């Protein structure tokens, strides 16, 4: 008998007028022990709603309308509420998308990982502590003997994601519900987490439902796939069959939206239509960090001598893992985090280091588009108020002129005019991100700083947002600093790439040159870590020397030597760890910081 049987499941919502709205429409599938069943589809396809039904749970406003969800033969929908509560955490465990939001920052990691197992009486505290340490080792977490005494802020994002898995597994549940657990992770961390999940599910003999919109990720971890659209199953089968031999048009459409691995020649030719004598925005020898010591010096240095130039009407993609300084660089450009050394120039004129010291027109010209539209938009304000405020503040427009500008901006981001009277909660994730973008464009900026603006969006919606940004760039001449851990998106959208590692620019240049040999060893790791849409890719990638040296390592910011030393397959002891890497010019605008000669990097890149 299957561990989980979903049989003709129907879930409905009711409108304020009492009208029944079907959300899940007769979905059926089974999950066997030791297997991973992936639920894939766009936002709104019902995949999370279906996955949550395995806990006998529906989101507020939804209700079960038919069918059964049987766990070990027991229907969790009709199960008595006390029995269902005892089942959650004991037999079924849920892993949310955001590990940072899951952990309490005031409690130690050990307390939180063991809490559910002790609370349900599955293990006593001593047994739970031993179980937690075993899981830390299985999940390849550092310092497993003492890790439980740390607090959540003392570990990296990828480690926190794996600790969330340890929390769920501590009580030895039969079924794990993994809801987009790697969506917001960079490519190398994603591989670490996927490898750990896959290994622990097999070893523990548990099963998993994996909710995602990323087919390339699904190909690496799933045994079976259910393809969903608007609450209905479009296709179902083994991972190899669905990935290699899709039969439904919608599955093919999802696969067509998956960008190929990053390589030269994927983007458009850089337009020089809007170029001027001076770059739109430039940083020269920028150094920045956080906190102050008693002597007034910076407590934690994050950026080291950053030189970046963004030409008018062009896109500079900034890539690197979490902790490399990408967002800090954008905050320095915006004046949100003042640099303690170096200059930021706008149209060739030096900007003040912090927002309060900048002129209003300087603030207008550099606008920030934040990663999470959910938290960036005020839920109490209508869309016309959100977009209208910068119009009035920066451009001084009021009344009918302001309203006309709001409608023009909605049109620009391809949203219907009637959205002006709606609130953010009435919009989908992709629609909210378009409003987020419209608000930044309302100031009529010259530079947009886009910080991971597509990372939380599904494949198709993310591709649509990129297409919109490309259209805006061509029409308005606005320049973009596009911060992302998604190399495939950067390869198709950016004109130039800046590769950051531990606060240093290790490589920069035109997209086609950065994505062609020779590579900096770190650039090669990033490129080779982008999942391919085929079963078995992850195992092949993890067997390479690049992965064995660089995967399962955290970014360490150092002031001496090359910070990539302990992850580099080409590291030279006594040189790389003691001396700052020299800048080597590959072509007119292509530079790499490395102790190795260009000829050595070429040979390495071709291996």
C-alpha positions in Angstrom: 0.0 0.0 0.0 1.2 3.5 -0.8 2.2 5.7 2.1 0.0 8.6 0.8 -3.0 8.2 -1.4 -4.8 11.4 -2.8 -8.1 10.3 -4.3 -10.3 12.6 -6.3 -9.5 15.6 -4.1 -11.7 18.7 -4.5 -11.0 22.0 -2.6 -13.2 25.1 -3.0 -13.4 28.7 -2.0 -16.4 30.9 -1.6 -16.7 34.5 -2.8 -18.3 37.2 -0.7 -21.4 36.7 -2.8 -21.5 33.0 -1.8 -20.4 31.8 -5.2 -18.4 28.5 -5.1 -15.0 28.8 -6.8 -13.2 25.4 -7.4 -9.5 25.5 -6.6 -8.5 21.9 -6.8 -10.5 19.8 -9.2 -10.4 16.1 -8.7 -6.7 15.4 -8.2 -5.4 11.9 -7.6 -1.9 10.5 -7.1 0.1 8.2 -4.8 3.4 8.6 -2.9 5.4 5.4 -2.1 7.9 5.1 0.8 11.4 6.2 -0.1 10.2 8.2 -3.1 9.9 11.9 -3.9 6.8 13.0 -5.7 7.1 16.5 -7.3 4.1 18.8 -7.8 5.0 21.4 -10.5 3.2 24.3 -12.1 2.9 28.0 -12.3 1.8 30.2 -9.4 -1.9 29.6 -8.8 -1.8 26.0 -10.1 -2.8 24.6 -6.7 0.4 22.7 -5.9 0.9 24.1 -2.4 -2.8 23.7 -1.6 -2.7 20.1 -2.6 0.6 19.4 -0.7 -0.9 21.0 2.5 -3.9 18.6 2.2 -1.6 15.8 3.3 -1.6 17.5 6.7 -5.4 17.7 6.7 -5.0 21.5 6.3 -6.4 24.2 4.0 -5.5 27.8 3.9 -8.1 30.3 5.4 -11.0 30.8 3.0 -10.7 27.3 1.5 -12.5 24.1 2.4 -12.4 20.4 1.5 -15.3 19.6 -0.9 -14.7 16.0 -1.8 -12.3 13.1 -2.1 -9.9 11.6 0.4 -6.3 12.0 1.4 -5.2 8.8 3.1 -2.0 8.5 5.1 -1.2 4.9 5.9 -4.8 4.1 5.0 -6.3 6.8 7.3 -8.2 9.7 5.8 -6.6 12.8 7.3 -9.5 15.1 6.2 -12.2 13.2 8.3 -9.7 12.3 11.1 -10.7 13.7 14.6 -9.0 17.1 15.2 -7.0 15.9 18.2 -5.7 12.9 16.3 -4.9 15.1 13.3 -2.9 17.6 15.5 -0.9 14.7 16.9 -0.2 13.4 13.3 1.3 16.8 12.3 5.0 16.7 13.1 4.9 13.1 14.1 3.9 11.5 10.8 4.0 14.4 8.4 6.4 17.4 8.6 6.2 20.6 6.6 9.3 22.5 5.3 8.4 26.1 4.3 10.2 28.1 1.5 11.8 30.6 3.9 14.1 29.0 6.6 14.8 32.5 8.0 11.1 33.0 8.7 10.8 29.5 10.2 13.5 29.9 13.0 13.0 32.0 16.1 16.1 34.2 16.3 15.9 34.2 20.2 16.3 30.4 20.6 19.3 28.2 19.9 19.2 25.9 16.9 19.3 22.8 19.0 16.2 23.9 21.0 14.2 24.4 17.8 15.4 21.3 16.0 14.4 19.0 18.8 11.3 20.7 20.0 8.7 18.9 18.0 10.1 15.4 18.7 10.1 16.1 22.5 6.7 17.8 22.4 5.1 14.8 20.7 6.7 12.4 23.2 8.6 10.6 20.4 12.0 11.1 22.1 13.2 12.5 25.4 15.5 15.5 25.3 18.7 13.5 25.5 17.6 11.2 22.7 16.4 14.1 20.6 19.8 15.8 21.0 21.6 12.7 19.8 19.2 12.3 16.9 19.8 16.0 16.0 23.6 15.5 16.0 23.2 12.4 13.7 21.1 14.5 11.3 23.6 17.4 11.3 26.3 14.8 10.1 23.9 13.2 7.6 23.1 16.7 6.2 26.8 17.5 6.1 26.6 20.5 8.4 29.7 21.9 10.0 30.7 21.3 13.6 27.8 18.9 14.4 28.9 18.5 18.0 28.4 22.2 18.9 26.1 23.4 16.1 23.0 23.1 18.3 24.4 25.7 20.7 24.5 28.4 17.9 21.7 30.8 17.0 20.1 31.0 13.5 22.0 34.2 12.6 25.3 32.4 13.1 24.9 30.0 10.1 24.5 30.6 6.4 21.3 30.5 4.4 22.0 27.1 2.9 22.9 25.7 6.3 19.7 27.1 7.8 17.7 25.4 5.0 19.3 22.1 5.9 18.7 22.7 9.6 15.0 23.1 8.7 15.2 19.6 7.2 16.8 18.4 10.5 14.0 20.0 12.4 11.4 18.2 10.3 13.2 14.8 10.4 14.1 14.8 14.1 10.7 13.1 15.0 11.2 10.5 12.2 8.1 11.5 10.2 6.9 9.2 7.4 6.2 12.1 5.0 8.0 15.4 4.3 6.2 18.2 2.5 9.0 20.4 0.9 7.5 23.7 -0.3 9.9 25.5 -2.7 12.8 24.8 -0.3 15.6 25.9 -2.7 13.9 28.7 -4.7 15.7 31.6 -3.0 19.1 29.9 -2.8 22.1 30.5 -5.0 23.2 27.8 -7.4 25.9 26.2 -5.3 23.9 26.3 -2.1 20.9 24.8 -4.0 23.1 21.8 -5.0 24.2 21.3 -1.4 20.6 21.3 -0.1 19.3 19.0 -2.9 22.1 16.5 -2.3 21.4 16.5 1.4 17.6 16.1 1.0 18.0 13.3 -1.6 20.4 11.4 0.6 18.5 11.7 3.9 15.1 10.7 2.3 16.7 7.5 1.0 18.5 6.7 4.2 15.6 7.5 6.5 13.1 5.5 4.3 10.7 8.4 4.4 8.8 9.9 1.4 8.5 13.5 0.2 6.2 15.8 -1.7 8.3 18.4 -3.4 6.5 21.6 -4.5 8.3 23.7 -7.0 8.0 25.6 -10.3 11.6 24.7 -11.3 11.8 21.7 -13.7 15.6 21.6 -13.7 15.5 21.1 -9.9 12.8 18.5 -10.2 14.9 16.5 -12.6 17.6 16.1 -9.9 15.4 15.0 -6.9 12.1 13.6 -8.0 11.1 10.0 -8.8 7.7 10.9 -10.1 6.1 14.2 -11.3 2.6 15.6 -11.3 2.1 18.5 -13.6 -0.7 20.9 -12.5 -2.5 23.8 -14.1 -5.5 25.6 -12.5 -6.0 22.9 -10.0 -6.1 20.0 -12.5 -3.5 17.3 -13.3 -2.2 17.8 -16.9 0.4 15.0 -16.9 1.8 12.4 -14.5 4.6 9.9 -14.7 8.2 9.0 -13.8 10.6 11.9 -13.7 12.5 10.5 -16.7 9.3 10.1 -18.8 7.9 13.6 -18.0 11.3 15.3 -18.5 12.5 13.4 -21.6 9.1 12.5 -23.2 6.5 15.0 -22.2 3.0 14.3 -23.8 1.0 17.4 -22.7 1.3 20.8 -24.4 1.4 22.6 -21.0 4.4 20.5 -19.8 6.2 21.4 -23.1 5.4 25.0 -22.4 6.9 24.8 -18.9 10.0 23.2 -20.4 10.3 25.8 -23.1 10.3 28.5 -20.3 13.4 26.8 -18.7 16.4 28.8 -19.7 19.4 26.8 -21.1 22.6 26.7 -19.0 24.4 30.0 -19.2 26.7 30.3 -22.3 27.9 32.9 -24.7 25.5 34.1 -27.4 22.3 33.8 -25.4 21.7 37.6 -25.0 20.9 40.4 -27.4 23.7 42.5 -28.8 24.4 45.5 -26.5 22.7 48.7 -27.8 24.8 51.9 -28.0 21.8 54.1 -28.8 21.6 55.8 -25.4 25.4 56.1 -24.7 26.9 59.3 -23.4 30.4 60.6 -22.6 30.0 59.5 -18.9 28.5 56.2 -17.6 25.0 56.5 -16.0 26.4 55.2 -12.7 30.0 54.3 -11.7 31.8 53.1 -8.5 35.5 53.8 -8.0 37.5 51.9 -5.4 34.4 51.5 -3.2 35.0 50.0 0.2 32.0 49.4 2.6 31.0 47.4 5.6 28.9 47.3 8.7 29.4 48.3 12.4 32.0 50.4 14.1 34.8 49.5 16.5 35.8 51.7 19.4 38.5 53.3 17.3 36.0 54.3 14.6 37.1 51.7 12.0 34.6 49.4 10.3 33.9 46.3 12.3 33.0 44.0 9.4 34.4 44.9 5.9 32.2 43.6 3.1 33.4 45.3 -0.1 37.0 45.8 -1.2 38.0 48.4 -3.9 34.9 47.8 -6.2 35.1 49.3 -9.7 31.9 49.0 -11.7 30.6 51.0 -14.6 27.0 51.0 -15.9 26.6 52.6 -19.3 23.4 54.3 -20.2 20.7 52.0 -21.6 22.7 48.9 -20.7 22.4 46.1 -18.1 25.2 45.1 -15.7 24.5 41.7 -14.1 26.1 41.2 -10.6 26.4 37.6 -9.7 27.8 35.6 -6.8 26.7 33.4 -3.9 24.9 34.6 -0.7 27.4 36.6 1.4 29.4 37.8 -1.5 28.3 41.5 -1.2 25.9 41.8 -4.1 23.1 43.5 -2.1 25.6 45.6 -0.1 27.0 47.0 -3.5 23.4 48.0 -4.6 22.8 49.6 -1.2 26.0 51.6 -1.5 24.9 52.8 -5.0 21.5 53.8 -3.6 23.1 55.6 -0.6 21.3 53.2 1.9 24.7 51.9 3.1 27.4 54.7 3.0 30.8 53.6 1.7 33.7 54.4 4.0 36.1 54.9 1.1 35.8 55.4 -2.7 33.2 57.2 -4.8 29.8 56.7 -6.5 29.4 58.8 -9.6 26.1 59.6 -11.4 26.5 61.0 -14.9 30.2 61.7 -14.0 29.3 63.7 -10.9 30.2 62.5 -7.4 27.2 61.5 -5.2 27.1 62.0 -1.5 27.6 58.7 0.4 24.3 58.5 2.1 20.6 59.2 1.2 20.1 62.2 3.6 23.0 64.0 2.0 21.8 63.5 -1.6 19.7 66.0 -3.5 16.1 65.0 -4.3 16.9 64.9 -8.1 19.8 62.6 -7.4 17.5 60.3 -5.4 15.0 60.4 -8.2 17.6 59.2 -10.8 18.6 56.1 -8.9 15.7 53.8 -7.8 15.7 50.5 -6.0 13.4 47.6 -7.0 13.4 45.2 -4.0 13.4 41.4 -4.1 10.1 40.7 -2.2 7.2 42.7 -3.6 5.1 41.2 -0.7 7.1 43.2 1.9 8.0 46.1 -0.4 4.3 47.2 -1.1 2.2 48.7 1.7 -0.8 46.3 2.1 -3.0 49.2 3.4 -2.6 51.3 0.2 -4.3 50.9 -3.2 -2.1 50.5 -6.2 -2.8 54.0 -7.5 -1.6 55.4 -4.1 1.6 53.2 -4.1 2.5 54.3 -7.6 1.2 57.9 -7.2 3.4 58.8 -4.2 6.7 59.0 -6.0 5.0 60.8 -8.9 3.9 63.6 -6.5 7.1 63.6 -4.5 9.6 63.7 -7.3 7.7 65.2 -10.2 5.3 67.4 -8.4 2.2 66.1 -10.3 -1.2 66.2 -8.7 -4.8 65.6 -9.6 -5.6 64.5 -13.2 -2.0 64.8 -14.3 -0.9 62.4 -11.5 -3.8 60.0 -12.3 -2.8 59.9 -16.0 0.8 59.2 -15.1 -0.3 56.3 -12.9 -2.4 54.8 -15.8 0.6 55.3 -18.2 2.8 53.4 -15.8 0.3 50.5 -15.4 0.2 50.4 -19.2 4.0 50.4 -19.3 4.3 47.4 -17.0 1.4 45.7 -18.9 -1.2 45.7 -16.1 -4.9 46.6 -16.7 -6.1 50.1 -15.7 -8.6 48.7 -13.2 -5.7 47.4 -11.0 -5.3 51.1 -9.9 -8.1 50.6 -7.4 -7.0 47.2 -6.0 -4.9 46.4 -3.0 -1.6 44.3 -3.2 -3.3 41.2 -1.6 -5.6 41.0 -4.7 -2.7 40.6 -7.0 -0.6 37.5 -7.9 3.2 37.4 -7.2 4.1 38.4 -10.7 1.5 41.2 -10.8 2.9 42.6 -7.5 6.4 42.6 -8.9 5.2 44.6 -11.8 3.6 47.2 -9.4 7.0 47.2 -7.5 8.7 48.0 -10.8 6.1 50.6 -11.8 6.6 52.4 -8.5 10.4 52.7 -9.2 9.7 53.9 -12.8 7.3 56.5 -11.5 10.3 58.7 -10.5 11.5 58.7 -14.1 14.9 57.2 -13.0 18.1 56.9 -15.0 19.3 53.8 -13.1 17.2 50.9 -11.7 18.9 48.7 -9.0 17.1 45.3 -9.3 17.9 43.1 -6.3 16.8 39.4 -7.1 13.5 40.6 -8.6 12.7 37.3 -10.3 14.0 34.8 -7.6 10.6 34.3 -6.0 8.6 34.0 -9.3 7.8 30.9 -11.2 9.6 30.2 -14.5 7.0 31.6 -16.9 6.2 34.7 -14.8 9.9 35.4 -14.3 10.5 35.1 -18.0 7.7 37.6 -18.6 9.2 40.1 -16.1 12.6 39.9 -17.8 10.9 40.5 -21.2 9.2 43.5 -19.7 12.5 44.9 -18.3 14.2 44.4 -21.7 11.4 46.3 -23.4 11.6 49.2 -20.9 15.4 49.4 -21.4 15.0 49.7 -25.2 12.1 52.2 -25.0 13.3 54.5 -22.2 17.2 54.1 -22.1 17.1 53.4 -18.4 20.2 51.5 -17.1 20.0 48.4 -14.9 22.1 46.9 -12.2 20.6 43.4 -12.1 21.6 41.5 -9.0 20.9 37.8 -9.2 22.1 34.3 -8.4 20.3 33.0 -11.6 23.1 32.9 -14.2 20.8 31.8 -16.9 18.7 34.9 -16.6 21.7 37.1 -16.4 23.2 35.5 -19.5 20.1 36.3 -21.5 19.5 39.8 -20.2 22.7 41.5 -19.2 25.3 43.3 -21.4 28.1 42.9 -18.9 28.7 40.7 -15.9 30.5 41.4 -12.6 31.4 38.3 -10.6 31.6 39.1 -6.9 33.3 36.8 -4.4 33.7 37.7 -0.7 33.5 41.4 -1.5 35.9 41.4 -4.4 35.4 41.6 -8.2 37.1 38.4 -9.3 35.9 38.7 -13.0 34.1 41.3 -15.1 33.5 42.0 -18.7 31.0 41.6 -21.6 28.6 38.7 -21.1 29.9 36.6 -24.0 33.5 37.0 -22.9 32.8 36.2 -19.2 30.8 33.1 -20.3 33.6 31.8 -22.6 37.0 30.4 -21.6 39.2 31.3 -19.9 37.1 31.5 -16.6 38.1 32.5 -13.1 37.8 29.3 -11.1 34.9 30.7 -9.2 33.0 31.8 -12.4 33.5 28.2 -13.6 32.0 26.8 -10.4 28.9 29.1 -10.7 28.4 28.3 -14.4 28.8 24.5 -13.8 26.4 24.6 -10.8 23.3 25.7 -12.9 21.1 22.7 -13.0 20.4 21.2 -16.5 17.0 19.8 -17.5 18.0 16.2 -17.4 17.8 13.4 -14.9 21.2 12.4 -13.4 22.9 15.8 -14.0 23.6 16.5 -10.3 25.5 13.2 -9.7 27.7 13.9 -12.8 28.3 17.5 -11.6 29.2 16.5 -8.1 31.9 14.1 -9.4 33.9 16.9 -11.1 37.0 18.4 -9.5 35.4 21.9 -9.5 32.5 20.7 -7.5 34.5 18.6 -5.1 36.7 21.6 -4.3 34.0 24.3 -4.2 30.7 22.8 -3.1 29.9 22.5 0.6 32.0 25.6 1.5 30.8 28.9 2.9 32.0 32.3 1.7 34.7 33.6 4.0 35.6 37.3 3.8 39.4 37.7 4.3 41.6 40.8 4.0 44.8 38.7 3.3 45.3 36.8 0.1 42.6 35.5 -2.3 39.4 34.7 -0.4 38.6 31.8 -2.8 41.8 30.0 -1.8 40.2 27.2 0.3 37.7 26.4 -2.5 39.9 26.7 -5.5 41.2 23.6 -7.4 44.0 25.7 -8.8 45.1 27.2 -5.4 48.9 27.8 -4.9 49.8 27.4 -1.2 52.1 30.2 0.0 50.9 32.5 -2.8 47.1 32.5 -3.1 46.6 32.5 0.7 49.2 35.3 1.4 49.0 37.7 -1.5 46.2 39.7 -3.1 45.5 38.3 -6.6 46.7 40.5 -9.5 44.3 41.8 -12.1 44.8 40.2 -15.5 43.5 41.7 -18.7 42.0 39.1 -21.0 40.6 41.6 -23.6 39.8 45.3 -23.8 37.0 45.2 -21.2 37.5 41.6 -19.7 39.4 41.3 -16.5 40.2 38.4 -14.1 41.8 38.6 -10.7 43.9 35.4 -10.3 47.5 34.4 -9.4 47.4 31.8 -12.3 48.6 32.8 -15.7 46.0 33.1 -18.5 47.4 30.0 -20.3 46.8 27.9 -17.1 43.2 29.3 -16.8 42.6 28.4 -20.5 43.7 24.8 -19.9 41.6 24.5 -16.7 38.6 25.9 -18.4 38.8 23.3 -21.2 39.2 20.3 -18.8 
